[in-house]
Amino acid sequence: MSSVKKHKKNMKRKSANATGIPTTRSGRKRKMNSLQSQVIFGLIVVGIVLYLIARNI
């Protein structure tokens, strides 16, 4: 492996570790699916809380 390829791999690994965003396609897809499910769950919880608050007023 040439030093240029090795440097590029190390750079990709450093950026992935620093940002928390994977560099592989499957890793990015898995992360987006996880974020989507977390957002949907959060919206459901907020909706239930707002419904309960509005019902008591």
MOPAC internal coordinates of N, CA, C and O (Angstrom, degrees):
PM7 1SCF
backbone

  N    0.0000 0     0.00 0     0.00 0    0    0    0
  C    1.4545 1     0.00 0     0.00 0    1    0    0
  C    1.5256 1   108.05 1     0.00 0    2    1    0
  O    1.2310 1   120.93 1   -48.53 1    3    2    1
  N    1.3053 1   115.83 1   131.47 1    3    2    1
  C    1.4596 1   119.48 1  -179.51 1    5    3    2
  C    1.5225 1   110.08 1   -74.56 1    6    5    3
  O    1.2310 1   121.56 1   -18.39 1    7    6    5
  N    1.3032 1   114.62 1   161.61 1    7    6    5
  C    1.4596 1   119.37 1  -178.44 1    9    7    6
  C    1.5270 1   111.68 1   -67.20 1   10    9    7
  O    1.2310 1   120.19 1   152.83 1   11   10    9
  N    1.3479 1   117.24 1   -27.17 1   11   10    9
  C    1.4654 1   120.16 1   179.24 1   13   11   10
  C    1.5290 1   109.93 1   -68.21 1   14   13   11
  O    1.2310 1   120.42 1   134.75 1   15   14   13
  N    1.3402 1   116.80 1   -45.25 1   15   14   13
  C    1.4654 1   120.35 1   178.91 1   17   15   14
  C    1.5193 1   110.37 1   -64.11 1   18   17   15
  O    1.2310 1   120.89 1   139.13 1   19   18   17
  N    1.3342 1   115.91 1   -40.87 1   19   18   17
  C    1.4611 1   119.99 1  -179.36 1   21   19   18
  C    1.5327 1   109.98 1   -63.63 1   22   21   19
  O    1.2310 1   120.64 1   137.71 1   23   22   21
  N    1.3339 1   116.38 1   -42.29 1   23   22   21
  C    1.4599 1   120.66 1   178.98 1   25   23   22
  C    1.5323 1   110.75 1   -63.09 1   26   25   23
  O    1.2310 1   120.81 1   138.85 1   27   26   25
  N    1.3381 1   116.06 1   -41.15 1   27   26   25
  C    1.4690 1   120.34 1  -179.93 1   29   27   26
  C    1.5221 1   110.73 1   -64.15 1   30   29   27
  O    1.2310 1   120.13 1   138.34 1   31   30   29
  N    1.3519 1   117.36 1   -41.66 1   31   30   29
  C    1.4599 1   120.78 1   178.38 1   33   31   30
  C    1.5265 1   110.69 1   -62.42 1   34   33   31
  O    1.2310 1   120.61 1   135.23 1   35   34   33
  N    1.3351 1   116.43 1   -44.77 1   35   34   33
  C    1.4569 1   120.28 1   179.73 1   37   35   34
  C    1.5240 1   110.71 1   -63.02 1   38   37   35
  O    1.2310 1   120.32 1   141.55 1   39   38   37
  N    1.3263 1   117.00 1   -38.45 1   39   38   37
  C    1.4554 1   120.80 1   180.00 1   41   39   38
  C    1.5347 1   110.33 1   -65.97 1   42   41   39
  O    1.2310 1   120.46 1   136.72 1   43   42   41
  N    1.3388 1   116.72 1   -43.28 1   43   42   41
  C    1.4634 1   120.23 1   178.88 1   45   43   42
  C    1.5225 1   110.28 1   -63.40 1   46   45   43
  O    1.2310 1   120.28 1   138.89 1   47   46   45
  N    1.3199 1   117.07 1   -41.11 1   47   46   45
  C    1.4561 1   121.16 1  -179.99 1   49   47   46
  C    1.5262 1   110.72 1   -65.24 1   50   49   47
  O    1.2310 1   120.30 1   137.65 1   51   50   49
  N    1.3246 1   117.03 1   -42.35 1   51   50   49
  C    1.4709 1   120.68 1   179.10 1   53   51   50
  C    1.5255 1   111.14 1   -63.04 1   54   53   51
  O    1.2310 1   120.67 1   136.18 1   55   54   53
  N    1.3355 1   116.32 1   -43.82 1   55   54   53
  C    1.4603 1   118.91 1  -178.93 1   57   55   54
  C    1.5278 1   110.62 1   -68.30 1   58   57   55
  O    1.2310 1   119.99 1   143.13 1   59   58   57
  N    1.3271 1   117.62 1   -36.87 1   59   58   57
  C    1.4649 1   120.55 1   178.49 1   61   59   58
  C    1.5269 1   110.29 1   -66.03 1   62   61   59
  O    1.2310 1   120.08 1   139.16 1   63   62   61
  N    1.3020 1   117.45 1   -40.84 1   63   62   61
  C    1.4676 1   120.31 1   179.36 1   65   63   62
  C    1.5205 1   111.54 1   -69.71 1   66   65   63
  O    1.2310 1   120.23 1   143.18 1   67   66   65
  N    1.3220 1   117.17 1   -36.82 1   67   66   65
  C    1.4626 1   120.49 1  -177.70 1   69   67   66
  C    1.5258 1   111.80 1   -71.41 1   70   69   67
  O    1.2310 1   120.38 1   139.27 1   71   70   69
  N    1.3374 1   116.87 1   -40.73 1   71   70   69
  C    1.4626 1   120.07 1  -175.75 1   73   71   70
  C    1.5197 1   113.10 1   -92.70 1   74   73   71
  O    1.2310 1   120.38 1   156.73 1   75   74   73
  N    1.3327 1   116.88 1   -23.27 1   75   74   73
  C    1.4616 1   120.13 1  -176.94 1   77   75   74
  C    1.5154 1   112.69 1    83.00 1   78   77   75
  O    1.2310 1   120.27 1  -171.30 1   79   78   77
  N    1.3450 1   117.10 1     8.70 1   79   78   77
  C    1.4636 1   121.58 1   179.58 1   81   79   78
  C    1.5242 1   108.10 1  -103.91 1   82   81   79
  O    1.2310 1   120.00 1   -60.31 1   83   82   81
  N    1.3358 1   117.61 1   119.69 1   83   82   81
  C    1.4615 1   120.17 1  -179.24 1   85   83   82
  C    1.5309 1   111.75 1   -65.24 1   86   85   83
  O    1.2310 1   120.67 1   -23.58 1   87   86   85
  N    1.3322 1   116.33 1   156.42 1   87   86   85
  C    1.4564 1   120.32 1  -179.01 1   89   87   86
  C    1.5247 1   112.07 1   -95.85 1   90   89   87
  O    1.2310 1   119.36 1   165.75 1   91   90   89
  N    1.3224 1   118.82 1   -14.25 1   91   90   89
  C    1.4625 1   120.01 1   179.67 1   93   91   90
  C    1.5212 1   109.99 1   -87.36 1   94   93   91
  O    1.2310 1   120.84 1   -25.79 1   95   94   93
  N    1.3202 1   116.00 1   154.21 1   95   94   93
  C    1.4635 1   121.09 1  -178.97 1   97   95   94
  C    1.5271 1   110.90 1   -62.89 1   98   97   95
  O    1.2310 1   120.29 1   135.80 1   99   98   97
  N    1.3202 1   117.06 1   -44.20 1   99   98   97
  C    1.4661 1   119.68 1  -178.86 1  101   99   98
  C    1.5270 1   111.02 1   -67.91 1  102  101   99
  O    1.2310 1   120.31 1   145.54 1  103  102  101
  N    1.3287 1   117.02 1   -34.46 1  103  102  101
  C    1.4617 1   120.31 1   177.80 1  105  103  102
  C    1.5161 1   111.72 1   -66.73 1  106  105  103
  O    1.2310 1   120.54 1   138.21 1  107  106  105
  N    1.3388 1   116.57 1   -41.79 1  107  106  105
  C    1.4672 1   119.87 1   178.02 1  109  107  106
  C    1.5259 1   110.58 1   -65.53 1  110  109  107
  O    1.2310 1   120.52 1   140.13 1  111  110  109
  N    1.3344 1   116.60 1   -39.87 1  111  110  109
  C    1.4636 1   120.37 1   180.00 1  113  111  110
  C    1.5292 1   110.47 1   -64.37 1  114  113  111
  O    1.2310 1   120.79 1   137.15 1  115  114  113
  N    1.3388 1   116.09 1   -42.85 1  115  114  113
  C    1.4657 1   120.66 1   179.11 1  117  115  114
  C    1.5293 1   110.76 1   -63.29 1  118  117  115
  O    1.2310 1   120.56 1   139.29 1  119  118  117
  N    1.3249 1   116.54 1   -40.71 1  119  118  117
  C    1.4696 1   120.28 1   179.61 1  121  119  118
  C    1.5282 1   111.18 1   -66.16 1  122  121  119
  O    1.2310 1   120.12 1   138.60 1  123  122  121
  N    1.3444 1   117.37 1   -41.40 1  123  122  121
  C    1.4660 1   120.40 1   179.07 1  125  123  122
  C    1.5293 1   111.23 1   -65.42 1  126  125  123
  O    1.2310 1   119.89 1   139.88 1  127  126  125
  N    1.3335 1   117.81 1   -40.12 1  127  126  125
  C    1.4554 1   120.25 1   177.43 1  129  127  126
  C    1.5233 1   110.94 1   -62.37 1  130  129  127
  O    1.2310 1   120.78 1   140.23 1  131  130  129
  N    1.3188 1   116.12 1   -39.77 1  131  130  129
  C    1.4604 1   120.37 1   178.37 1  133  131  130
  C    1.5272 1   110.64 1   -64.85 1  134  133  131
  O    1.2310 1   120.35 1   135.74 1  135  134  133
  N    1.3339 1   116.94 1   -44.26 1  135  134  133
  C    1.4658 1   120.16 1   179.41 1  137  135  134
  C    1.5273 1   111.71 1   -64.10 1  138  137  135
  O    1.2310 1   120.48 1   140.31 1  139  138  137
  N    1.3377 1   116.69 1   -39.69 1  139  138  137
  C    1.4629 1   120.36 1   178.80 1  141  139  138
  C    1.5190 1   110.77 1   -61.58 1  142  141  139
  O    1.2310 1   120.24 1   135.84 1  143  142  141
  N    1.3273 1   117.14 1   -44.16 1  143  142  141
  C    1.4578 1   119.23 1  -179.04 1  145  143  142
  C    1.5272 1   110.92 1   -66.71 1  146  145  143
  O    1.2310 1   119.94 1   143.84 1  147  146  145
  N    1.3311 1   117.72 1   -36.16 1  147  146  145
  C    1.4620 1   120.45 1   177.65 1  149  147  146
  C    1.5207 1   111.45 1   -66.32 1  150  149  147
  O    1.2310 1   120.07 1   139.40 1  151  150  149
  N    1.3299 1   117.47 1   -40.60 1  151  150  149
  C    1.4668 1   121.43 1   179.30 1  153  151  150
  C    1.5282 1   110.24 1   -65.87 1  154  153  151
  O    1.2310 1   120.23 1   135.71 1  155  154  153
  N    1.3241 1   117.17 1   -44.29 1  155  154  153
  C    1.4628 1   120.60 1   179.56 1  157  155  154
  C    1.5206 1   110.20 1   -62.04 1  158  157  155
  O    1.2310 1   119.99 1   135.36 1  159  158  157
  N    1.3240 1   117.63 1   -44.64 1  159  158  157
  C    1.4646 1   120.92 1   178.45 1  161  159  158
  C    1.5265 1   110.68 1   -61.15 1  162  161  159
  O    1.2310 1   120.42 1   137.25 1  163  162  161
  N    1.3321 1   116.81 1   -42.75 1  163  162  161
  C    1.4658 1   120.54 1   179.03 1  165  163  162
  C    1.5181 1   111.91 1   -62.70 1  166  165  163
  O    1.2310 1   120.25 1   138.94 1  167  166  165
  N    1.3273 1   117.12 1   -41.06 1  167  166  165
  C    1.4645 1   120.46 1   178.48 1  169  167  166
  C    1.5278 1   111.50 1   -65.24 1  170  169  167
  O    1.2310 1   120.34 1   141.60 1  171  170  169
  N    1.3198 1   116.95 1   -38.40 1  171  170  169
  C    1.4700 1   120.43 1   177.91 1  173  171  170
  C    1.5221 1   110.15 1   -63.90 1  174  173  171
  O    1.2310 1   120.40 1   135.91 1  175  174  173
  N    1.3206 1   116.84 1   -44.09 1  175  174  173
  C    1.4688 1   120.58 1  -179.81 1  177  175  174
  C    1.5314 1   110.22 1   -63.73 1  178  177  175
  O    1.2310 1   120.11 1   134.91 1  179  178  177
  N    1.3322 1   117.39 1   -45.09 1  179  178  177
  C    1.4596 1   120.77 1   179.05 1  181  179  178
  C    1.5230 1   110.30 1   -62.60 1  182  181  179
  O    1.2310 1   120.32 1   138.77 1  183  182  181
  N    1.3355 1   116.99 1   -41.23 1  183  182  181
  C    1.4600 1   120.51 1   178.24 1  185  183  182
  C    1.5220 1   112.39 1   -61.30 1  186  185  183
  O    1.2310 1   120.48 1   137.40 1  187  186  185
  N    1.3224 1   116.68 1   -42.60 1  187  186  185
  C    1.4701 1   120.35 1   179.05 1  189  187  186
  C    1.5205 1   110.57 1   -65.13 1  190  189  187
  O    1.2310 1   120.16 1   136.99 1  191  190  189
  N    1.3231 1   117.30 1   -43.01 1  191  190  189
  C    1.4668 1   120.81 1  -179.94 1  193  191  190
  C    1.5265 1   110.22 1   -63.69 1  194  193  191
  O    1.2310 1   120.11 1   134.94 1  195  194  193
  N    1.3338 1   117.39 1   -45.06 1  195  194  193
  C    1.4642 1   120.09 1   179.21 1  197  195  194
  C    1.5228 1   111.38 1   -64.28 1  198  197  195
  O    1.2310 1   120.05 1   142.29 1  199  198  197
  N    1.3174 1   117.51 1   -37.71 1  199  198  197
  C    1.4439 1   120.97 1   177.34 1  201  199  198
  C    1.5220 1   111.68 1   -62.75 1  202  201  199
  O    1.2310 1   120.87 1   135.67 1  203  202  201
  N    1.3259 1   115.95 1   -44.33 1  203  202  201
  C    1.4664 1   119.78 1   179.79 1  205  203  202
  C    1.5249 1   112.08 1   -66.92 1  206  205  203
  O    1.2310 1   120.39 1   142.93 1  207  206  205
  N    1.3271 1   116.86 1   -37.07 1  207  206  205
  C    1.4691 1   120.01 1   178.47 1  209  207  206
  C    1.5304 1   110.00 1   -68.15 1  210  209  207
  O    1.2310 1   120.26 1   135.76 1  211  210  209
  N    1.3271 1   117.10 1   -44.24 1  211  210  209
  C    1.4635 1   120.58 1  -179.00 1  213  211  210
  C    1.5213 1   111.59 1   -66.30 1  214  213  211
  O    1.2310 1   119.99 1   148.78 1  215  214  213
  N    1.3091 1   117.62 1   -31.22 1  215  214  213
  C    1.4451 1   121.67 1  -179.50 1  217  215  214
  C    1.5271 1   111.97 1   -69.52 1  218  217  215
  O    1.2310 1   120.42 1   148.60 1  219  218  217
  N    1.3252 1   116.79 1   -31.40 1  219  218  217
  C    1.4612 1   121.73 1  -177.88 1  221  219  218
  C    1.5128 1   113.23 1   -82.14 1  222  221  219
  O    1.2310 1   119.78 1   166.82 1  223  222  221
  N    1.3234 1   118.03 1   -13.18 1  223  222  221
  C    1.4733 1   120.39 1  -177.49 1  225  223  222
  C    1.5019 1   111.31 1   -79.64 1  226  225  223
  O    1.2310 1   120.10 1   180.00 1  227  226  225

